[in-house]
């Protein structure tokens, strides 16, 4: 059963069919009850008219044997007095139930004390409020309204269900009389039976149509989803992230899912390519100092007097710094959250500028929330970059601007061309003027600085300094500001 309804298509078809089935059963029951009530009400109306006609003749002092209502076909009529004694009945009436008087043969000579009357009071089922024996009626007056019961009557050997109406009349010569007249319920039974049969035949057919249409419609709607699934499975098996899932030419949720999936694949492809390039560049950058260091050690092993100790130390330091940069980038890529402590950027700027020649710090106390070590690394990288390109002077400014702390590092060097102001933040990128590994580093300093700034909810941009050199601007949310939470 779980495999049978394990698909969205099966569950949608089952759900739609069940909902329609419940609605059809409820509607069918309501229709049958309404139809039965209406037809029963019409039969009661006809019975009341027959009883009223007989009561009108009694009010007009027409003798019992002259009453025309007693000769009507298929209309059983009984007339009883206030004591329940049967005074008159239809000629062909053989048996009756439901009127409270089971007798069908009048016995006008029987008295109430000596009569053994067979009454069936338990069969009465009043549903319209009888006027009551205590209602005051003038001689010749007919009571307003009637009471209704259901029962059976046998006329000329045919037994049928009837709707009986009881109408009271005050006669001038016989006192209070009650007229029971019936109307057959055969039409009601036939109509309800026909409607029920039609429903029993039609409802399953309609449910079959609903299930079939739902199955086809959901299958057609989910066909693009199956195409997306197959293509994603193929992409996973082939590991070819250049492939894309098919996008249906519609504007529904499935089309948006396909577009989002393709956007995710594109982002994943770019990320994988970036990682591959990163690994390749890192390998290339590591190969040079390692090869240089190995060469120097091999030469020193063969000719100790030729050992370049300063060069070996320099290559070791470069290798150590590069390894540290790669580890920091790996932690940032892994989503490391900076510690949310308060950091005074003015004090941090003076600390990083200490010991550097030609660096001027103009700072006001500004606090941000984040990692002191990582923010210090940002300032150190910006100052290292400025020292490599400045002619004589480097200026560091720290100020408050709205809800942000703004740190600027400007130099008087040649500056950065506008076309390169974003590219310099890419990993392992060194501009032509800084291609020397000795002077230009590995091309990771600015990339690390921007990644740290983004992790702290800020930005790092490059522009032109007033003195003509490069100007790097770091913006961070102030401690306690709405945007101050570091990004994960």
MARLO-434540 format. One record per residue (C-alpha): residue number from 1; residue in three letters; x, y, z. Coordinates in Angstrom, 2 decimals. Layout:
N
(r NUM, ALA, (X, Y, Z))
...
! end
This chain:
488
(r 1, UNK, (0.00, 0.00, 0.00))
(r 2, UNK, (2.86, 2.38, 0.81))
(r 3, UNK, (4.39, 1.71, -2.62))
(r 4, UNK, (1.01, 2.13, -4.33))
(r 5, UNK, (0.51, 5.60, -2.86))
(r 6, UNK, (4.18, 6.50, -2.67))
(r 7, UNK, (3.98, 9.10, -5.44))
(r 8, UNK, (2.51, 12.59, -5.42))
(r 9, UNK, (0.41, 11.62, -8.44))
(r 10, UNK, (-1.22, 8.70, -6.59))
(r 11, UNK, (-1.83, 10.69, -3.43))
(r 12, UNK, (-3.31, 13.61, -5.36))
(r 13, UNK, (-5.64, 11.27, -7.26))
(r 14, UNK, (-6.71, 9.50, -4.06))
(r 15, UNK, (-7.22, 12.78, -2.21))
(r 16, UNK, (-9.29, 14.34, -5.00))
(r 17, UNK, (-11.40, 11.20, -5.36))
(r 18, UNK, (-12.08, 10.99, -1.63))
(r 19, UNK, (-13.03, 14.67, -1.42))
(r 20, UNK, (-15.41, 14.36, -4.37))
(r 21, UNK, (-16.84, 11.13, -2.93))
(r 22, UNK, (-17.60, 12.75, 0.42))
(r 23, UNK, (-19.12, 15.76, -1.33))
(r 24, UNK, (-21.27, 13.54, -3.56))
(r 25, UNK, (-22.51, 11.43, -0.65))
(r 26, UNK, (-23.38, 14.54, 1.36))
(r 27, UNK, (-25.09, 16.19, -1.62))
(r 28, UNK, (-26.91, 12.97, -2.53))
(r 29, UNK, (-28.20, 12.51, 1.02))
(r 30, UNK, (-29.37, 16.12, 1.09))
(r 31, UNK, (-31.14, 15.71, -2.26))
(r 32, UNK, (-32.87, 12.49, -1.18))
(r 33, UNK, (-34.00, 13.96, 2.13))
(r 34, UNK, (-35.25, 17.12, 0.43))
(r 35, UNK, (-37.03, 15.14, -2.28))
(r 36, UNK, (-38.66, 12.85, 0.26))
(r 37, UNK, (-39.73, 15.77, 2.46))
(r 38, UNK, (-41.22, 17.67, -0.50))
(r 39, UNK, (-43.13, 14.66, -1.86))
(r 40, UNK, (-44.35, 13.70, 1.61))
(r 41, UNK, (-45.48, 17.29, 2.14))
(r 42, UNK, (-47.40, 17.24, -1.16))
(r 43, UNK, (-49.08, 13.94, -0.18))
(r 44, UNK, (-50.04, 15.46, 3.18))
(r 45, UNK, (-51.51, 18.49, 1.39))
(r 46, UNK, (-53.59, 16.26, -0.85))
(r 47, UNK, (-54.78, 14.24, 2.16))
(r 48, UNK, (-55.68, 17.44, 4.02))
(r 49, UNK, (-57.72, 18.69, 1.05))
(r 50, UNK, (-59.61, 15.38, 0.97))
(r 51, UNK, (-60.24, 15.55, 4.72))
(r 52, UNK, (-61.35, 19.20, 4.44))
(r 53, UNK, (-63.79, 18.28, 1.68))
(r 54, UNK, (-65.38, 15.55, 3.81))
(r 55, UNK, (-65.43, 17.86, 6.85))
(r 56, UNK, (-67.19, 20.54, 4.77))
(r 57, UNK, (-69.91, 18.04, 3.85))
(r 58, UNK, (-70.32, 17.05, 7.51))
(r 59, UNK, (-70.57, 20.71, 8.51))
(r 60, UNK, (-73.33, 21.07, 5.91))
(r 61, UNK, (-75.34, 18.21, 7.65))
(r 62, UNK, (-75.00, 15.82, 4.75))
(r 63, UNK, (-75.81, 12.29, 5.98))
(r 64, UNK, (-72.95, 9.87, 6.37))
(r 65, UNK, (-74.24, 7.56, 3.65))
(r 66, UNK, (-74.39, 10.49, 1.20))
(r 67, UNK, (-70.82, 11.71, 1.68))
(r 68, UNK, (-69.03, 11.87, -1.69))
(r 69, UNK, (-65.58, 11.68, -0.09))
(r 70, UNK, (-66.21, 8.10, 0.98))
(r 71, UNK, (-66.42, 6.99, -2.66))
(r 72, UNK, (-63.09, 8.40, -3.85))
(r 73, UNK, (-60.67, 5.83, -5.26))
(r 74, UNK, (-57.30, 5.32, -3.52))
(r 75, UNK, (-58.31, 7.75, -0.78))
(r 76, UNK, (-59.08, 5.90, 2.47))
(r 77, UNK, (-61.35, 7.95, 4.72))
(r 78, UNK, (-62.47, 7.39, 8.32))
(r 79, UNK, (-64.88, 9.45, 10.38))
(r 80, UNK, (-64.80, 9.04, 14.17))
(r 81, UNK, (-66.59, 10.83, 16.97))
(r 82, UNK, (-65.11, 12.45, 20.06))
(r 83, UNK, (-64.93, 9.05, 21.82))
(r 84, UNK, (-63.01, 7.47, 18.95))
(r 85, UNK, (-66.00, 5.44, 17.71))
(r 86, UNK, (-65.86, 4.80, 13.98))
(r 87, UNK, (-68.93, 6.32, 12.33))
(r 88, UNK, (-68.09, 5.91, 8.64))
(r 89, UNK, (-65.29, 4.66, 6.37))
(r 90, UNK, (-64.52, 4.24, 2.67))
(r 91, UNK, (-66.49, 1.42, 1.07))
(r 92, UNK, (-63.49, -0.55, -0.25))
(r 93, UNK, (-61.30, -0.06, 2.83))
(r 94, UNK, (-60.27, -3.48, 4.18))
(r 95, UNK, (-57.47, -2.72, 6.60))
(r 96, UNK, (-55.83, 0.46, 7.94))
(r 97, UNK, (-53.08, 1.50, 10.35))
(r 98, UNK, (-51.61, 4.78, 11.42))
(r 99, UNK, (-54.84, 6.71, 12.05))
(r 100, UNK, (-55.38, 5.62, 15.64))
(r 101, UNK, (-58.55, 3.75, 14.65))
(r 102, UNK, (-57.92, 0.34, 13.17))
(r 103, UNK, (-61.60, -0.39, 12.59))
(r 104, UNK, (-62.86, -0.31, 9.03))
(r 105, UNK, (-66.49, -1.26, 9.64))
(r 106, UNK, (-68.72, 1.39, 11.23))
(r 107, UNK, (-70.61, 0.31, 14.38))
(r 108, UNK, (-72.81, 3.24, 15.31))
(r 109, UNK, (-74.74, 1.32, 17.99))
(r 110, UNK, (-71.78, 0.56, 20.21))
(r 111, UNK, (-71.31, 2.62, 23.33))
(r 112, UNK, (-68.08, 3.68, 24.88))
(r 113, UNK, (-68.46, 1.59, 28.11))
(r 114, UNK, (-69.41, -1.74, 26.45))
(r 115, UNK, (-67.39, -1.46, 23.25))
(r 116, UNK, (-64.20, -3.40, 22.79))
(r 117, UNK, (-62.53, -0.89, 20.46))
(r 118, UNK, (-59.22, -1.88, 18.91))
(r 119, UNK, (-57.18, 1.32, 18.87))
(r 120, UNK, (-53.60, 1.71, 17.80))
(r 121, UNK, (-52.69, 4.97, 19.49))
(r 122, UNK, (-49.01, 4.05, 19.49))
(r 123, UNK, (-48.90, 4.24, 15.69))
(r 124, UNK, (-49.69, 7.94, 15.60))
(r 125, UNK, (-46.81, 10.27, 14.72))
(r 126, UNK, (-47.98, 13.90, 14.92))
(r 127, UNK, (-45.64, 16.31, 13.07))
(r 128, UNK, (-47.66, 19.48, 12.55))
(r 129, UNK, (-49.39, 20.22, 15.85))
(r 130, UNK, (-52.99, 19.07, 16.08))
(r 131, UNK, (-55.52, 21.75, 16.97))
(r 132, UNK, (-56.63, 19.78, 20.11))
(r 133, UNK, (-59.94, 18.57, 21.50))
(r 134, UNK, (-60.18, 21.55, 23.77))
(r 135, UNK, (-60.29, 23.96, 20.79))
(r 136, UNK, (-63.54, 25.86, 20.86))
(r 137, UNK, (-65.47, 25.40, 17.60))
(r 138, UNK, (-68.89, 26.71, 16.68))
(r 139, UNK, (-71.44, 24.28, 15.14))
(r 140, UNK, (-70.60, 23.89, 11.45))
(r 141, UNK, (-67.04, 25.18, 11.94))
(r 142, UNK, (-63.94, 23.30, 10.76))
(r 143, UNK, (-60.70, 23.43, 12.76))
(r 144, UNK, (-57.81, 25.27, 11.21))
(r 145, UNK, (-54.88, 23.04, 10.30))
(r 146, UNK, (-54.51, 19.31, 10.52))
(r 147, UNK, (-52.33, 16.65, 12.10))
(r 148, UNK, (-50.41, 14.17, 9.98))
(r 149, UNK, (-49.38, 10.56, 10.39))
(r 150, UNK, (-47.93, 7.84, 8.19))
(r 151, UNK, (-49.52, 4.43, 7.90))
(r 152, UNK, (-50.85, 1.77, 5.56))
(r 153, UNK, (-54.23, 0.96, 4.08))
(r 154, UNK, (-55.59, -2.01, 2.11))
(r 155, UNK, (-58.13, -1.11, -0.57))
(r 156, UNK, (-59.54, -3.83, -2.82))
(r 157, UNK, (-56.72, -6.13, -1.76))
(r 158, UNK, (-53.92, -3.64, -2.54))
(r 159, UNK, (-51.86, -2.50, 0.44))
(r 160, UNK, (-49.91, 0.75, 0.13))
(r 161, UNK, (-48.26, 3.36, 2.32))
(r 162, UNK, (-50.28, 6.50, 2.94))
(r 163, UNK, (-49.91, 9.95, 4.40))
(r 164, UNK, (-52.94, 10.60, 6.63))
(r 165, UNK, (-54.35, 14.01, 7.60))
(r 166, UNK, (-56.81, 14.41, 10.51))
(r 167, UNK, (-59.21, 17.37, 10.44))
(r 168, UNK, (-61.73, 18.16, 13.20))
(r 169, UNK, (-65.18, 19.57, 12.53))
(r 170, UNK, (-67.99, 20.64, 14.91))
(r 171, UNK, (-71.28, 19.29, 13.46))
(r 172, UNK, (-74.68, 20.63, 14.53))
(r 173, UNK, (-76.13, 17.17, 15.12))
(r 174, UNK, (-73.25, 14.83, 15.99))
(r 175, UNK, (-70.85, 17.06, 17.93))
(r 176, UNK, (-67.12, 16.98, 17.45))
(r 177, UNK, (-66.02, 14.63, 14.65))
(r 178, UNK, (-62.59, 13.84, 13.24))
(r 179, UNK, (-62.04, 13.07, 9.57))
(r 180, UNK, (-59.00, 10.94, 8.63))
(r 181, UNK, (-58.13, 10.99, 4.93))
(r 182, UNK, (-55.07, 9.49, 3.26))
(r 183, UNK, (-52.99, 10.15, 0.15))
(r 184, UNK, (-50.77, 7.40, -1.32))
(r 185, UNK, (-46.99, 7.66, -0.97))
(r 186, UNK, (-46.27, 5.49, -3.99))
(r 187, UNK, (-45.03, 8.48, -6.01))
(r 188, UNK, (-42.70, 9.50, -3.19))
(r 189, UNK, (-41.27, 5.99, -2.88))
(r 190, UNK, (-40.86, 5.70, -6.63))
(r 191, UNK, (-39.14, 9.07, -7.01))
(r 192, UNK, (-36.78, 8.47, -4.07))
(r 193, UNK, (-35.99, 4.96, -5.32))
(r 194, UNK, (-35.30, 6.21, -8.84))
(r 195, UNK, (-33.05, 9.00, -7.54))
(r 196, UNK, (-31.21, 6.58, -5.27))
(r 197, UNK, (-30.67, 4.13, -8.13))
(r 198, UNK, (-29.39, 6.91, -10.37))
(r 199, UNK, (-26.97, 7.99, -7.65))
(r 200, UNK, (-25.71, 4.47, -7.02))
(r 201, UNK, (-24.99, 4.11, -10.73))
(r 202, UNK, (-23.85, 7.63, -11.48))
(r 203, UNK, (-21.65, 8.33, -8.46))
(r 204, UNK, (-19.13, 5.52, -9.13))
(r 205, UNK, (-18.94, 6.55, -12.78))
(r 206, UNK, (-18.39, 10.18, -11.79))
(r 207, UNK, (-15.73, 9.18, -9.26))
(r 208, UNK, (-14.01, 7.16, -11.95))
(r 209, UNK, (-14.01, 10.19, -14.24))
(r 210, UNK, (-12.65, 12.40, -11.44))
(r 211, UNK, (-9.90, 9.90, -10.62))
(r 212, UNK, (-8.96, 9.51, -14.30))
(r 213, UNK, (-8.87, 13.25, -14.98))
(r 214, UNK, (-6.89, 13.91, -11.79))
(r 215, UNK, (-4.43, 11.17, -12.70))
(r 216, UNK, (-3.91, 12.58, -16.19))
(r 217, UNK, (-3.72, 16.23, -15.08))
(r 218, UNK, (-1.28, 15.57, -12.23))
(r 219, UNK, (0.81, 13.35, -14.49))
(r 220, UNK, (1.03, 16.10, -17.08))
(r 221, UNK, (1.80, 18.71, -14.42))
(r 222, UNK, (4.50, 16.57, -12.80))
(r 223, UNK, (6.13, 15.49, -16.07))
(r 224, UNK, (8.58, 18.45, -15.99))
(r 225, UNK, (9.47, 17.54, -12.40))
(r 226, UNK, (10.38, 14.04, -13.52))
(r 227, UNK, (12.50, 15.57, -16.28))
(r 228, UNK, (14.27, 17.75, -13.72))
(r 229, UNK, (14.84, 14.73, -11.49))
(r 230, UNK, (16.29, 12.62, -14.30))
(r 231, UNK, (18.63, 15.42, -15.39))
(r 232, UNK, (19.77, 16.03, -11.81))
(r 233, UNK, (20.46, 12.31, -11.44))
(r 234, UNK, (22.47, 12.39, -14.68))
(r 235, UNK, (24.41, 15.45, -13.50))
(r 236, UNK, (25.19, 13.75, -10.20))
(r 237, UNK, (26.35, 10.59, -11.96))
(r 238, UNK, (28.48, 12.42, -14.54))
(r 239, UNK, (29.74, 15.17, -12.17))
(r 240, UNK, (29.37, 17.55, -15.10))
(r 241, UNK, (28.17, 20.79, -13.52))
(r 242, UNK, (27.98, 22.50, -16.91))
(r 243, UNK, (24.73, 20.68, -17.66))
(r 244, UNK, (21.39, 22.28, -16.81))
(r 245, UNK, (17.90, 20.93, -16.14))
(r 246, UNK, (15.15, 21.61, -18.71))
(r 247, UNK, (13.03, 24.68, -18.04))
(r 248, UNK, (9.35, 24.32, -19.07))
(r 249, UNK, (7.89, 27.14, -21.13))
(r 250, UNK, (5.40, 28.06, -18.44))
(r 251, UNK, (5.22, 30.59, -15.63))
(r 252, UNK, (4.20, 28.28, -12.80))
(r 253, UNK, (5.95, 26.92, -9.72))
(r 254, UNK, (7.67, 24.12, -11.65))
(r 255, UNK, (9.23, 26.59, -14.08))
(r 256, UNK, (10.45, 28.68, -11.15))
(r 257, UNK, (11.84, 25.50, -9.56))
(r 258, UNK, (13.75, 24.68, -12.76))
(r 259, UNK, (15.16, 28.22, -12.99))
(r 260, UNK, (16.19, 28.14, -9.33))
(r 261, UNK, (17.79, 24.71, -9.82))
(r 262, UNK, (19.77, 25.98, -12.79))
(r 263, UNK, (20.85, 29.04, -10.81))
(r 264, UNK, (21.98, 26.72, -8.00))
(r 265, UNK, (23.90, 24.58, -10.49))
(r 266, UNK, (25.54, 27.69, -11.94))
(r 267, UNK, (26.55, 28.89, -8.47))
(r 268, UNK, (27.82, 25.41, -7.62))
(r 269, UNK, (29.80, 25.26, -10.87))
(r 270, UNK, (31.33, 28.67, -10.16))
(r 271, UNK, (32.17, 27.59, -6.61))
(r 272, UNK, (33.80, 24.37, -7.79))
(r 273, UNK, (35.77, 26.23, -10.45))
(r 274, UNK, (36.82, 28.79, -7.88))
(r 275, UNK, (37.95, 26.02, -5.54))
(r 276, UNK, (39.87, 24.28, -8.33))
(r 277, UNK, (41.54, 27.54, -9.29))
(r 278, UNK, (42.30, 28.21, -5.64))
(r 279, UNK, (43.91, 24.80, -5.21))
(r 280, UNK, (45.90, 25.22, -8.43))
(r 281, UNK, (47.08, 28.72, -7.47))
(r 282, UNK, (47.89, 27.62, -3.92))
(r 283, UNK, (49.89, 24.68, -5.24))
(r 284, UNK, (51.76, 26.98, -7.60))
(r 285, UNK, (52.47, 29.52, -4.89))
(r 286, UNK, (53.64, 26.84, -2.47))
(r 287, UNK, (55.82, 25.12, -5.07))
(r 288, UNK, (58.10, 28.13, -5.55))
(r 289, UNK, (59.24, 28.72, -1.94))
(r 290, UNK, (59.44, 24.99, -1.29))
(r 291, UNK, (61.56, 24.44, -4.40))
(r 292, UNK, (63.78, 27.40, -3.54))
(r 293, UNK, (64.20, 26.21, 0.02))
(r 294, UNK, (64.99, 22.67, -1.10))
(r 295, UNK, (67.56, 23.92, -3.60))
(r 296, UNK, (69.30, 25.99, -0.97))
(r 297, UNK, (69.35, 23.08, 1.48))
(r 298, UNK, (70.72, 20.70, -1.15))
(r 299, UNK, (73.46, 23.16, -2.08))
(r 300, UNK, (74.25, 23.66, 1.58))
(r 301, UNK, (74.48, 19.92, 2.11))
(r 302, UNK, (77.00, 19.59, -0.72))
(r 303, UNK, (78.82, 22.90, -0.18))
(r 304, UNK, (78.21, 24.28, 3.34))
(r 305, UNK, (80.21, 27.37, 2.55))
(r 306, UNK, (77.62, 28.35, -0.11))
(r 307, UNK, (74.63, 28.26, 2.30))
(r 308, UNK, (72.40, 31.34, 1.87))
(r 309, UNK, (70.95, 31.40, 5.36))
(r 310, UNK, (69.09, 34.69, 4.90))
(r 311, UNK, (67.44, 33.41, 1.72))
(r 312, UNK, (66.41, 30.17, 3.42))
(r 313, UNK, (64.88, 32.06, 6.32))
(r 314, UNK, (63.09, 34.40, 3.93))
(r 315, UNK, (61.64, 31.50, 1.96))
(r 316, UNK, (60.59, 29.79, 5.19))
(r 317, UNK, (58.85, 32.96, 6.39))
(r 318, UNK, (57.08, 33.34, 3.04))
(r 319, UNK, (56.00, 29.72, 3.23))
(r 320, UNK, (54.77, 30.18, 6.79))
(r 321, UNK, (52.81, 33.33, 5.90))
(r 322, UNK, (51.29, 31.68, 2.85))
(r 323, UNK, (50.23, 28.65, 4.89))
(r 324, UNK, (48.67, 30.96, 7.48))
(r 325, UNK, (46.78, 32.86, 4.77))
(r 326, UNK, (45.47, 29.64, 3.24))
(r 327, UNK, (44.32, 28.34, 6.63))
(r 328, UNK, (42.52, 31.61, 7.38))
(r 329, UNK, (40.76, 31.52, 3.99))
(r 330, UNK, (39.75, 27.93, 4.62))
(r 331, UNK, (38.22, 28.90, 7.97))
(r 332, UNK, (36.38, 31.82, 6.39))
(r 333, UNK, (35.05, 29.64, 3.58))
(r 334, UNK, (33.89, 27.11, 6.19))
(r 335, UNK, (31.68, 29.80, 7.75))
(r 336, UNK, (33.69, 30.59, 10.89))
(r 337, UNK, (31.81, 33.17, 12.96))
(r 338, UNK, (33.89, 36.03, 14.35))
(r 339, UNK, (33.79, 36.41, 18.12))
(r 340, UNK, (31.35, 39.19, 19.00))
(r 341, UNK, (33.54, 41.34, 21.28))
(r 342, UNK, (33.86, 45.13, 21.27))
(r 343, UNK, (36.87, 46.40, 19.36))
(r 344, UNK, (38.15, 50.01, 19.40))
(r 345, UNK, (39.19, 50.62, 15.79))
(r 346, UNK, (41.17, 53.77, 16.67))
(r 347, UNK, (43.35, 51.90, 19.15))
(r 348, UNK, (43.68, 48.97, 16.74))
(r 349, UNK, (44.75, 51.28, 13.89))
(r 350, UNK, (47.44, 52.93, 16.06))
(r 351, UNK, (48.65, 49.49, 17.18))
(r 352, UNK, (48.99, 48.19, 13.59))
(r 353, UNK, (50.63, 51.44, 12.38))
(r 354, UNK, (53.21, 51.42, 15.17))
(r 355, UNK, (56.71, 50.77, 13.84))
(r 356, UNK, (55.84, 51.52, 10.21))
(r 357, UNK, (57.57, 54.45, 8.54))
(r 358, UNK, (55.59, 57.25, 6.91))
(r 359, UNK, (52.23, 56.18, 8.42))
(r 360, UNK, (49.98, 58.87, 9.89))
(r 361, UNK, (46.91, 57.94, 11.96))
(r 362, UNK, (43.97, 60.32, 12.36))
(r 363, UNK, (41.38, 58.48, 14.44))
(r 364, UNK, (38.51, 59.09, 16.80))
(r 365, UNK, (37.33, 56.39, 19.23))
(r 366, UNK, (34.91, 54.10, 17.40))
(r 367, UNK, (33.80, 50.67, 18.64))
(r 368, UNK, (32.59, 47.77, 16.50))
(r 369, UNK, (31.61, 44.20, 17.35))
(r 370, UNK, (33.76, 41.36, 16.02))
(r 371, UNK, (37.09, 39.54, 16.21))
(r 372, UNK, (40.00, 41.74, 17.23))
(r 373, UNK, (42.48, 39.39, 15.62))
(r 374, UNK, (40.68, 39.26, 12.26))
(r 375, UNK, (40.07, 43.02, 12.15))
(r 376, UNK, (43.71, 43.58, 13.01))
(r 377, UNK, (44.60, 41.30, 10.10))
(r 378, UNK, (42.50, 43.50, 7.78))
(r 379, UNK, (44.34, 46.67, 8.84))
(r 380, UNK, (47.70, 44.92, 8.62))
(r 381, UNK, (47.00, 43.68, 5.09))
(r 382, UNK, (45.84, 47.12, 3.97))
(r 383, UNK, (48.95, 48.75, 5.45))
(r 384, UNK, (51.22, 46.10, 3.89))
(r 385, UNK, (49.62, 46.76, 0.52))
(r 386, UNK, (49.99, 50.53, 0.96))
(r 387, UNK, (53.67, 50.20, 1.95))
(r 388, UNK, (54.42, 48.25, -1.22))
(r 389, UNK, (53.00, 51.02, -3.43))
(r 390, UNK, (53.41, 54.29, -1.49))
(r 391, UNK, (56.17, 56.74, -2.36))
(r 392, UNK, (56.50, 58.53, 0.96))
(r 393, UNK, (53.26, 58.84, 2.91))
(r 394, UNK, (50.39, 56.61, 4.15))
(r 395, UNK, (47.36, 58.03, 5.96))
(r 396, UNK, (45.00, 56.02, 8.16))
(r 397, UNK, (41.70, 57.63, 9.20))
(r 398, UNK, (39.04, 56.28, 11.56))
(r 399, UNK, (35.74, 58.12, 11.90))
(r 400, UNK, (32.07, 57.63, 12.66))
(r 401, UNK, (29.55, 58.12, 9.86))
(r 402, UNK, (25.90, 57.52, 10.75))
(r 403, UNK, (25.59, 54.01, 12.14))
(r 404, UNK, (28.90, 52.88, 10.64))
(r 405, UNK, (32.57, 53.00, 11.48))
(r 406, UNK, (34.68, 54.06, 8.49))
(r 407, UNK, (38.37, 53.21, 8.24))
(r 408, UNK, (40.39, 54.67, 5.33))
(r 409, UNK, (43.90, 53.69, 4.26))
(r 410, UNK, (45.37, 56.01, 1.57))
(r 411, UNK, (48.80, 56.15, -0.04))
(r 412, UNK, (50.53, 58.51, -2.47))
(r 413, UNK, (51.55, 55.85, -4.96))
(r 414, UNK, (50.35, 55.27, -8.51))
(r 415, UNK, (46.88, 54.13, -7.41))
(r 416, UNK, (44.66, 51.43, -8.87))
(r 417, UNK, (43.06, 51.72, -12.28))
(r 418, UNK, (39.28, 51.85, -12.15))
(r 419, UNK, (38.98, 48.65, -14.20))
(r 420, UNK, (41.06, 46.76, -11.60))
(r 421, UNK, (39.40, 48.03, -8.42))
(r 422, UNK, (37.29, 44.88, -8.05))
(r 423, UNK, (39.72, 42.40, -9.54))
(r 424, UNK, (42.39, 43.11, -6.92))
(r 425, UNK, (40.13, 41.53, -4.28))
(r 426, UNK, (40.21, 38.19, -6.05))
(r 427, UNK, (42.50, 35.51, -4.67))
(r 428, UNK, (46.04, 35.19, -6.06))
(r 429, UNK, (45.57, 38.30, -8.21))
(r 430, UNK, (48.61, 40.57, -8.57))
(r 431, UNK, (48.57, 43.53, -10.90))
(r 432, UNK, (51.40, 43.96, -13.41))
(r 433, UNK, (53.08, 46.55, -11.22))
(r 434, UNK, (53.18, 44.05, -8.35))
(r 435, UNK, (54.05, 40.77, -10.08))
(r 436, UNK, (57.27, 40.33, -8.13))
(r 437, UNK, (56.79, 37.66, -5.52))
(r 438, UNK, (59.29, 39.33, -3.29))
(r 439, UNK, (57.49, 42.67, -3.33))
(r 440, UNK, (53.94, 41.74, -4.27))
(r 441, UNK, (53.21, 38.79, -2.00))
(r 442, UNK, (50.96, 35.91, -3.02))
(r 443, UNK, (47.94, 38.04, -3.89))
(r 444, UNK, (45.87, 36.93, -0.87))
(r 445, UNK, (46.05, 39.95, 1.43))
(r 446, UNK, (43.24, 42.01, -0.09))
(r 447, UNK, (41.09, 38.90, -0.66))
(r 448, UNK, (41.41, 38.00, 3.03))
(r 449, UNK, (40.65, 41.60, 4.04))
(r 450, UNK, (37.40, 41.69, 2.04))
(r 451, UNK, (36.27, 38.25, 3.26))
(r 452, UNK, (36.79, 39.31, 6.88))
(r 453, UNK, (34.92, 42.58, 6.27))
(r 454, UNK, (31.97, 40.71, 4.77))
(r 455, UNK, (31.96, 38.25, 7.69))
(r 456, UNK, (31.66, 41.22, 10.04))
(r 457, UNK, (28.69, 42.64, 8.12))
(r 458, UNK, (30.72, 45.33, 6.41))
(r 459, UNK, (32.29, 46.26, 3.06))
(r 460, UNK, (35.74, 46.95, 1.69))
(r 461, UNK, (36.17, 48.99, -1.48))
(r 462, UNK, (39.04, 50.55, -3.43))
(r 463, UNK, (39.11, 54.05, -4.86))
(r 464, UNK, (41.35, 57.03, -5.58))
(r 465, UNK, (43.12, 58.93, -2.80))
(r 466, UNK, (43.31, 62.76, -2.77))
(r 467, UNK, (47.08, 62.52, -3.21))
(r 468, UNK, (46.62, 60.45, -6.35))
(r 469, UNK, (47.30, 57.02, -4.89))
(r 470, UNK, (44.98, 54.24, -3.80))
(r 471, UNK, (42.36, 54.68, -1.11))
(r 472, UNK, (40.83, 51.63, 0.60))
(r 473, UNK, (37.69, 52.21, 2.65))
(r 474, UNK, (36.45, 49.72, 5.27))
(r 475, UNK, (32.91, 50.18, 6.58))
(r 476, UNK, (31.65, 48.24, 9.60))
(r 477, UNK, (28.46, 48.53, 11.67))
(r 478, UNK, (28.92, 50.23, 15.01))
(r 479, UNK, (28.71, 48.05, 18.10))
(r 480, UNK, (25.05, 47.73, 19.09))
(r 481, UNK, (23.75, 48.94, 15.71))
(r 482, UNK, (21.03, 46.97, 13.91))
(r 483, UNK, (23.46, 45.61, 11.29))
(r 484, UNK, (26.16, 44.88, 13.81))
(r 485, UNK, (25.73, 41.11, 14.09))
(r 486, UNK, (28.59, 39.33, 12.29))
(r 487, UNK, (27.56, 37.25, 9.34))
(r 488, UNK, (27.75, 33.47, 9.54))
! end
